[in-house]
């Protein structure tokens, strides 16, 4: 069984974070390999692992490293496959590693998740694999449903411990329980609703495949995000990838936002372009199990608020975050994800990514 995912640790001290990823990949039943190789001390080893791994069919790389955390960037420089970066808390609370991982130049994106979030790194990698693998998609749904169940259990535990004189222990419990009962089949419903590729699904309707329909959905949260969104769409145009753009805020128009996301049946990757609290990316991962790429915008605080908000997602709902205002890298990352199965996109991606004379 050849691995689809390669985990590379910057040092053996990162193994506890890797174990979180391993636990998730075992649940998702995705074959993987693991190596320890330093971007600085064993650069040639990293290079050989990535080049040979790409040639042998690795579809996603997961880089786990702390401190300057250049490992993800070095991996990205030697492959056109998506790279997921997991920054590790070694110094400065892991902020140094987060910046080093996310703030990559064009055209070498690293999809950065939260500090020490090996689990989210593996979930994001699984979502990428799941675009073309029905069984992995179903396992992703099952895993996400387990997080829903855990929240319900924790809610009941907390209620059982509270005994204030004015605390109403039964308020809205019936409504909440009815809603949870209605979503008992959430896994099956989501798997059907967000059908992506039916190669391994006997119930897939071939008529749903529309070559001209968008496979990438770009969502700016407001008109102030359009300058960065334009970088995304210009790059998607160069890569000849069909996309849809819709300026819609889940804060100002939450119902409209949800209906729009649910209507995007043929979309394989979402790209959220947003500043401030990064509400678009957070709402996207809450509503969809497809990969979500986050492009933070510099509206306030030079974009640090949106960068940290996108990266620091809780377990189960990762956002693959690129650098601040780096819309071009958001598009490149989407292309790397889609190029795993689409040879035309792969050819265009290689041409664009390895145009050394035109990198800017």
C-alpha positions in Angstrom: 0.0 0.0 0.0 1.8 3.1 -1.2 1.4 6.2 1.0 -0.6 9.2 -0.2 0.7 11.5 2.6 4.2 12.1 3.7 4.8 13.6 7.2 8.2 15.2 7.7 9.3 16.4 11.1 12.0 19.0 11.6 13.3 17.1 14.6 12.4 14.2 16.9 11.1 16.6 19.5 8.1 17.2 17.2 6.9 13.6 17.5 4.0 14.4 19.9 2.5 16.8 17.4 3.0 14.2 14.7 1.1 11.6 16.8 -2.0 13.8 16.6 -1.7 13.7 12.9 -1.1 9.9 12.9 -4.2 9.3 15.0 -6.4 11.2 12.6 -4.9 9.5 9.5 -5.5 6.1 11.0 -9.2 7.1 11.6 -9.4 8.3 8.0 -7.7 5.2 6.7 -5.3 7.1 4.6 -1.9 5.5 4.1 1.1 7.7 5.1 4.8 7.7 5.7 6.9 9.6 8.2 10.5 10.9 8.2 12.6 13.2 10.3 14.6 15.7 8.2 15.8 19.2 9.0 15.4 22.0 6.4 18.8 23.5 7.6 20.8 20.6 8.9 19.8 17.9 6.4 18.7 20.0 3.4 19.7 17.4 0.8 17.7 14.7 2.6 14.6 16.9 2.5 15.1 17.6 -1.1 15.5 13.9 -2.0 12.5 12.9 0.1 10.2 15.5 -1.6 11.3 14.9 -5.1 11.3 11.1 -4.9 8.1 11.2 -2.9 6.4 13.3 -5.5 7.6 11.0 -8.3 6.3 8.0 -6.3 2.8 9.3 -5.9 2.7 11.3 -2.6 -0.3 13.6 -2.9 0.1 15.8 0.2 3.1 16.7 2.3 2.7 17.6 6.0 5.6 19.6 7.5 5.8 19.8 11.3 8.4 22.2 12.6 9.1 24.9 15.2 11.3 28.0 15.6 12.1 29.4 12.2 10.1 26.6 10.6 11.4 26.8 7.1 10.7 23.1 6.6 7.3 23.7 4.9 8.8 26.3 2.5 11.7 24.1 1.5 9.3 21.2 0.8 7.1 23.6 -1.3 10.1 24.6 -3.3 10.7 21.1 -4.6 7.1 19.9 -5.3 3.9 21.0 -7.1 1.9 18.9 -4.6 0.1 20.7 -1.7 2.1 21.2 1.5 0.3 21.5 4.8 2.3 23.3 7.5 2.0 22.6 11.3 3.9 25.2 13.3 5.2 23.9 16.7 5.4 25.8 19.9 9.1 25.9 20.8 9.8 29.6 21.4 7.6 32.7 21.4 4.5 30.6 21.9 4.9 29.3 18.3 4.1 32.6 16.7 7.6 32.6 15.1 6.9 29.2 13.5 3.4 30.3 12.4 4.8 33.4 10.5 7.7 31.4 9.0 5.3 28.8 7.7 2.5 31.0 6.4 4.4 33.9 5.0 5.8 32.2 2.0 6.5 34.0 -1.3 4.8 33.3 -4.5 4.6 30.7 -6.0 5.4 28.3 -3.0 2.4 28.3 -0.7 2.2 26.4 2.6 -1.3 25.7 3.9 -0.7 26.7 7.5 -2.9 25.4 10.4 -2.8 26.2 14.1 0.2 25.9 16.4 0.7 22.3 17.5 -2.5 21.3 15.6 -1.2 18.1 14.1 -4.8 16.9 14.1 -6.0 19.7 11.9 -3.0 19.3 9.6 -4.1 15.7 9.0 -7.8 16.6 8.6 -6.9 19.2 5.9 -4.7 16.6 4.2 -7.6 14.2 4.4 -10.0 16.7 2.9 -7.6 17.2 0.0 -7.3 13.4 -0.6 -11.1 13.1 -0.2 -11.8 15.3 -3.2 -11.0 12.2 -5.3 -11.8 9.4 -2.8 -15.3 8.8 -1.7 -14.3 6.6 1.3 -12.0 9.2 2.8 -14.8 11.8 2.3 -17.1 9.6 4.3 -14.5 9.1 7.0 -14.1 12.8 7.2 -17.8 13.2 7.8 -17.7 10.6 10.5 -14.8 12.3 12.2 -16.5 15.7 12.1 -19.7 14.2 13.5 -17.7 12.8 16.4 -16.8 16.4 17.3 -20.5 17.4 17.2 -21.2 14.5 19.6 -18.4 15.6 21.9 -19.8 19.1 22.2 -23.2 17.7 23.1 -21.7 15.5 25.8 -19.6 18.3 27.2 -22.8 20.5 27.3 -24.6 17.9 29.4 -21.7 17.5 31.7 -21.4 21.2 32.5 -25.2 21.4 33.0 -25.0 18.6 35.6 -22.3 20.4 37.6 -24.1 23.8 37.8 -26.5 24.3 40.7 -27.1 28.0 40.9 -30.4 29.2 42.4 -31.2 31.1 39.3 -29.9 28.7 36.7 -32.5 27.1 34.4 -31.2 23.7 33.5 -34.0 22.9 31.1 -34.3 26.1 29.0 -34.4 25.2 25.3 -33.2 21.7 25.9 -36.1 20.2 23.9 -35.4 22.4 20.9 -31.7 21.6 21.1 -32.3 17.9 21.4 -34.7 18.0 18.5 -32.2 19.7 16.3 -29.5 17.1 17.2 -31.9 14.3 16.5 -32.6 15.8 13.1 -28.9 15.8 12.4 -28.3 12.2 13.4 -27.9 11.4 9.7 -25.7 14.5 9.2 -22.8 12.3 7.9 -24.9 10.8 5.1 -26.6 14.1 4.2 -23.4 16.0 3.9 -21.8 13.2 1.9 -24.7 13.4 -0.6 -25.0 17.2 -0.6 -21.3 17.9 -1.2 -20.7 15.2 -3.8 -17.4 16.0 -5.6 -16.2 13.0 -7.6 -18.2 9.8 -8.0 -15.4 7.5 -9.2 -15.7 5.4 -6.0 -19.4 6.1 -5.4 -21.9 3.8 -7.1 -24.8 6.2 -6.5 -23.1 9.2 -8.2 -25.0 10.8 -11.0 -22.7 11.4 -14.0 -25.0 14.2 -15.2 -23.9 16.3 -12.2 -20.5 16.6 -13.7 -20.4 19.9 -15.7 -17.1 20.7 -17.3 -18.0 24.4 -17.5 -19.2 24.7 -13.9 -16.8 26.4 -11.4 -14.6 24.0 -9.3 -13.2 26.8 -7.2 -15.3 29.3 -5.2 -13.7 32.6 -4.2 -15.5 34.5 -1.4 -14.4 37.9 -0.4 -16.1 39.1 2.8 -16.5 42.7 1.6 -15.7 45.0 -1.3 -12.6 46.1 0.6 -11.2 42.6 0.1 -11.6 42.7 -3.7 -8.0 43.9 -4.4 -6.6 40.7 -2.9 -9.4 38.6 -4.4 -8.4 40.0 -7.8 -4.9 38.5 -7.3 -6.6 35.1 -6.7 -8.8 35.3 -9.8 -6.1 36.6 -12.1 -3.9 33.6 -11.2 -6.8 31.2 -11.6 -7.3 32.7 -15.1 -3.7 32.0 -15.9 -4.1 28.5 -14.7 -7.3 28.1 -16.7 -9.3 27.0 -13.7 -13.1 27.7 -13.7 -14.2 29.7 -10.6 -17.0 31.6 -9.2 -16.7 34.9 -7.1 -19.3 36.1 -4.7 -18.9 39.0 -2.3 -21.0 37.8 0.7 -20.7 38.2 4.4 -21.8 35.5 6.8 -22.1 38.2 9.5 -24.3 40.6 7.5 -26.2 37.9 5.5 -25.9 34.6 7.3 -28.9 32.9 5.7 -27.9 34.0 2.2 -24.3 32.9 2.9 -25.4 29.4 4.0 -27.7 28.9 1.0 -25.0 30.0 -1.4 -22.4 27.6 0.1 -24.9 24.7 0.0 -25.6 25.5 -3.7 -22.0 25.0 -4.8 -22.3 21.3 -5.4 -19.6 21.0 -8.0 -17.0 23.2 -6.2 -14.0 21.3 -4.9 -12.1 24.1 -3.1 -13.2 27.2 -1.3 -11.0 30.3 -1.0 -11.9 32.8 1.7 -10.5 36.3 1.2 -11.1 38.3 4.3 -9.7 40.7 6.9 -10.4 41.5 10.5 -11.7 38.4 12.4 -11.7 36.2 9.3 -15.4 35.4 9.6 -15.7 34.1 6.0 -13.2 31.3 6.5 -14.6 30.4 9.9 -18.1 30.2 8.5 -17.0 28.2 5.5 -15.4 25.4 7.5 -18.5 25.3 9.7 -20.7 24.7 6.6 -18.5 22.6 4.3 -16.3 19.6 4.6 -14.3 20.6 1.4 -10.9 22.1 1.7 -10.9 25.8 2.7 -8.0 28.0 1.8 -7.7 31.3 3.7 -6.2 34.5 2.4 -6.0 37.1 5.2 -6.3 40.7 4.2 -4.5 43.7 5.8 -7.5 45.8 6.9 -6.4 46.5 10.4 -3.2 45.6 12.4 -1.4 45.0 9.1 -3.5 41.8 8.7 -2.1 40.0 11.7 -5.6 39.8 13.2 -7.0 37.9 10.2 -3.9 35.8 9.8 -4.0 34.5 13.4 -7.8 34.1 13.3 -7.5 31.9 10.2 -4.7 29.8 11.5 -5.9 29.3 15.0 -9.0 27.2 14.2 -10.2 24.6 16.8 -9.9 20.9 16.2 -11.8 19.4 13.3 -12.2 22.6 11.2 -8.9 23.6 9.6 -8.3 26.5 7.3 -5.2 26.2 5.1 -3.9 29.7 5.5 -1.4 31.5 3.2 0.4 34.7 3.7 -1.2 38.1 4.3 -2.7 39.6 1.1 -1.0 36.8 -0.9 -4.0 36.0 -3.2 -1.7 34.6 -5.8 -0.5 31.9 -3.4 -4.1 31.1 -2.5 -4.7 30.3 -6.2 -1.5 28.3 -6.5 -2.5 26.2 -3.5 -5.9 25.5 -5.0 -4.2 24.5 -8.3 -1.9 22.2 -6.4 -4.9 20.5 -4.8 -6.8 20.1 -8.1 -3.7 19.0 -10.0 -3.6 15.8 -8.1 -6.2 14.3 -10.5 -6.4 16.9 -13.3 -3.5 16.6 -15.7 -4.4 19.8 -17.6 -4.3 21.8 -14.4 -1.1 20.0 -13.4 0.6 21.0 -16.7 -0.4 24.6 -16.4 0.7 24.7 -12.7 4.1 23.3 -13.5 4.6 25.9 -16.2 3.6 28.7 -13.9 5.3 27.5 -10.8 8.6 26.7 -12.4 8.8 29.8 -14.6 11.9 30.9 -12.7 12.4 34.0 -14.9 8.9 35.4 -14.2 8.5 34.8 -10.5 7.6 38.1 -8.7 
